Amino acid sequence: MSIHLQYESAMSRTRKPAEIRRAEITSAVLELLNTQSPGGLSTAAIAAHVGVSHSALFRHFATKDALWAGVMDEIEARARASWDAAEAQGGPPAAQLRALLRAQAGLIARTPAIPNLIFSPGHLAAETVTRPIHTRIMAEFHTRISSLIARAMRDGALCDDVAPGDATLLLMGLLQGLVLRWTLSKRGFDLEAEAARLIELQLRLMRAPDRGEMP
């Protein structure tokens, strides 16, 4: 067998399906962004981290914009899976709300690349590509929170003197402020523990009067 045929045979044995390779690449970007800024991350570094050639990287993502869109799609998939798992725990709406908020904090604690992307405006050339996906993710998160708040209000677990949408913005702002503080402190505290504490405090303040403890 010629050297060329031996090489082709070896490549056919080690080549992974495109879907798996794409997932490896987007996961590698998220891993690298744990310690690097989005603007300073090169495609050469990504390819080296995955263990593929630079040209192979662009076979899976034709442009850098496509790569960043793929990364955001991966974040969206992880977020949706985390939220689904939290809500699947069942229980009263207020308990599901608590679980959903804590799941979001856990997702970010496990994926510090998320705030690195969010808090780096102007430093990512593909920002026009990533922003709509980020907006879509946050819109879905808002919808899920608002729905659970409305149900908890109907159950009498939360006070109903504010609109569910406003209460949702309050809780999302709590998480976003906490994540910003965590990021600026270089992850200097336990994000999940602090989130659990503050979420519990905020929900206690939103509790309907004279109805006992939240479920």
C-alpha positions as CSV (number, residue, x, y, z in Angstrom):
1,M,0.0,0.0,0.0
2,S,1.4,3.5,-0.9
3,I,2.1,6.1,1.7
4,H,-0.8,8.2,0.3
5,L,-3.2,5.3,0.6
6,Q,-2.0,4.4,4.1
7,Y,-2.6,8.1,5.1
8,E,-6.1,8.1,3.6
9,S,-6.9,4.8,5.4
10,A,-5.7,6.2,8.7
11,M,-7.7,9.3,8.3
12,S,-10.9,7.3,7.5
13,R,-10.4,5.4,10.7
14,T,-9.9,8.5,12.9
15,R,-12.3,11.0,11.2
16,K,-15.3,11.8,13.4
17,P,-18.8,12.5,12.2
18,A,-19.2,16.2,11.4
19,E,-21.8,16.7,14.2
20,I,-19.5,15.3,16.8
21,R,-16.5,17.4,15.6
22,R,-18.6,20.5,15.5
23,A,-19.7,19.9,19.1
24,E,-16.0,19.3,20.1
25,I,-15.1,22.6,18.5
26,T,-17.8,24.7,20.2
27,S,-17.1,23.0,23.5
28,A,-13.4,23.9,23.0
29,V,-14.2,27.5,22.5
30,L,-16.2,27.6,25.7
31,E,-13.4,26.0,27.6
32,L,-10.8,28.4,26.2
33,L,-13.0,31.4,27.0
34,N,-12.8,30.4,30.7
35,T,-9.4,32.1,30.7
36,Q,-9.3,34.2,27.5
37,S,-11.2,37.1,26.2
38,P,-13.4,36.6,23.1
39,G,-11.5,39.2,21.2
40,G,-8.2,37.6,21.8
41,L,-9.2,34.0,20.9
42,S,-7.8,32.9,17.5
43,T,-9.0,30.2,15.3
44,A,-5.5,28.8,15.3
45,A,-5.7,28.4,19.1
46,I,-9.1,26.7,18.8
47,A,-7.9,24.3,16.2
48,A,-4.8,23.4,18.2
49,H,-7.0,22.8,21.3
50,V,-9.3,20.5,19.4
51,G,-6.4,18.7,17.7
52,V,-7.4,19.5,14.1
53,S,-5.7,21.5,11.4
54,H,-6.7,25.1,10.8
55,S,-8.2,24.2,7.4
56,A,-10.2,21.4,9.1
57,L,-11.7,23.9,11.5
58,F,-13.1,25.9,8.6
59,R,-14.5,22.8,7.0
60,H,-16.9,22.6,9.9
61,F,-17.5,26.3,10.3
62,A,-17.0,28.2,7.0
63,T,-16.4,31.5,8.6
64,K,-15.5,32.9,12.1
65,D,-19.0,34.3,12.3
66,A,-20.4,30.8,11.7
67,L,-18.2,29.5,14.5
68,W,-19.4,32.1,17.0
69,A,-23.0,31.4,16.0
70,G,-22.3,27.7,16.7
71,V,-20.9,28.6,20.1
72,M,-24.0,30.6,21.0
73,D,-26.2,27.7,19.7
74,E,-24.3,25.4,22.1
75,I,-24.9,27.8,25.0
76,E,-28.6,27.9,24.1
77,A,-28.8,24.1,24.0
78,R,-27.1,23.9,27.4
79,A,-29.3,26.5,28.9
80,R,-32.5,24.9,27.6
81,A,-31.5,21.5,28.9
82,S,-30.7,23.0,32.3
83,W,-34.0,24.8,32.5
84,D,-35.9,21.8,31.4
85,A,-34.3,19.7,34.1
86,A,-35.1,22.2,36.7
87,E,-38.8,22.5,35.8
88,A,-39.0,18.7,35.4
89,Q,-38.4,18.4,39.2
90,G,-42.1,19.3,39.5
91,G,-43.7,20.7,42.7
92,P,-45.6,24.0,43.1
93,P,-44.8,26.8,40.7
94,A,-42.8,28.7,43.4
95,A,-40.6,25.7,43.9
96,Q,-40.1,25.3,40.2
97,L,-39.2,29.0,40.0
98,R,-36.6,28.6,42.7
99,A,-35.2,25.6,40.9
100,L,-35.1,27.4,37.5
101,L,-33.2,30.4,38.9
102,R,-30.7,28.2,40.7
103,A,-30.2,26.2,37.5
104,Q,-29.2,29.3,35.7
105,A,-26.7,30.2,38.3
106,G,-25.3,26.6,38.1
107,L,-25.1,26.8,34.4
108,I,-23.0,29.9,34.5
109,A,-20.8,28.5,37.3
110,R,-20.0,25.5,35.1
111,T,-19.6,27.7,32.0
112,P,-17.7,30.9,32.9
113,A,-17.4,31.6,29.2
114,I,-21.0,32.8,29.2
115,P,-20.4,36.0,31.2
116,N,-17.1,36.5,29.4
117,L,-19.1,36.7,26.2
118,I,-21.9,38.8,27.6
119,F,-19.7,41.3,29.4
120,S,-17.3,41.9,26.4
121,P,-19.3,44.2,24.2
122,G,-17.3,45.6,21.3
123,H,-14.5,43.1,21.7
124,L,-16.0,40.4,19.5
125,A,-16.0,40.9,15.7
126,A,-19.1,38.6,15.4
127,E,-21.1,40.5,17.9
128,T,-23.8,41.2,15.3
129,V,-24.2,37.5,14.9
130,T,-24.1,36.5,18.6
131,R,-26.4,39.3,19.9
132,P,-29.6,38.0,18.3
133,I,-29.0,34.6,19.7
134,H,-28.2,35.9,23.2
135,T,-31.4,38.0,23.0
136,R,-33.4,34.9,22.0
137,I,-32.0,33.0,25.0
138,M,-32.8,35.7,27.5
139,A,-36.3,36.1,26.0
140,E,-37.0,32.4,26.6
141,F,-35.6,32.6,30.1
142,H,-37.8,35.7,30.8
143,T,-40.9,33.8,29.4
144,R,-40.2,30.8,31.6
145,I,-39.7,32.9,34.8
146,S,-42.8,35.1,34.1
147,S,-45.0,32.1,33.5
148,L,-44.0,30.5,36.8
149,I,-44.4,33.8,38.7
150,A,-47.9,34.2,37.3
151,R,-48.8,30.7,38.3
152,A,-47.3,31.2,41.8
153,M,-49.4,34.4,42.1
154,R,-52.5,32.6,41.2
155,D,-51.7,29.9,43.8
156,G,-51.3,32.7,46.4
157,A,-47.6,31.9,47.1
158,L,-46.4,35.2,45.7
159,C,-47.9,38.7,46.1
160,D,-49.8,39.8,43.0
161,D,-49.5,43.6,43.5
162,V,-46.8,43.7,40.7
163,A,-47.0,42.6,37.1
164,P,-45.3,39.2,36.5
165,G,-43.1,40.8,33.9
166,D,-41.8,43.4,36.4
167,A,-41.2,40.7,39.0
168,T,-39.3,38.7,36.3
169,L,-37.0,41.6,35.5
170,L,-36.3,42.0,39.2
171,L,-35.2,38.4,39.5
172,M,-33.2,38.4,36.3
173,G,-31.5,41.6,37.4
174,L,-30.6,40.0,40.7
175,L,-28.9,37.1,38.8
176,Q,-27.2,39.4,36.3
177,G,-25.8,41.7,39.0
178,L,-24.6,38.7,40.9
179,V,-22.8,37.2,37.9
180,L,-21.2,40.5,37.1
181,R,-19.9,40.7,40.7
182,W,-18.6,37.2,40.5
183,T,-16.9,37.9,37.2
184,L,-15.3,41.1,38.4
185,S,-14.1,39.3,41.6
186,K,-12.4,36.7,39.3
187,R,-14.8,34.1,40.6
188,G,-13.8,34.9,44.2
189,F,-16.9,33.3,45.8
190,D,-19.2,30.4,45.4
191,L,-21.7,31.6,42.8
192,E,-24.2,28.8,43.3
193,A,-24.3,29.2,47.1
194,E,-24.6,33.0,46.9
195,A,-27.3,32.7,44.2
196,A,-29.3,30.3,46.4
197,R,-29.1,32.7,49.3
198,L,-30.1,35.8,47.4
199,I,-32.8,34.0,45.4
200,E,-34.3,32.8,48.7
201,L,-34.2,36.2,50.2
202,Q,-35.8,37.9,47.1
203,L,-38.6,35.3,46.9
204,R,-39.3,35.7,50.7
205,L,-39.7,39.4,50.0
206,M,-42.1,38.7,47.2
207,R,-44.2,36.2,49.2
208,A,-47.9,36.9,49.6
209,P,-48.7,38.2,53.1
210,D,-50.3,36.0,55.7
211,R,-50.0,32.8,53.6
212,G,-47.1,31.1,55.5
213,E,-43.8,30.0,54.1
214,M,-43.4,29.4,50.3
215,P,-43.6,25.7,49.4
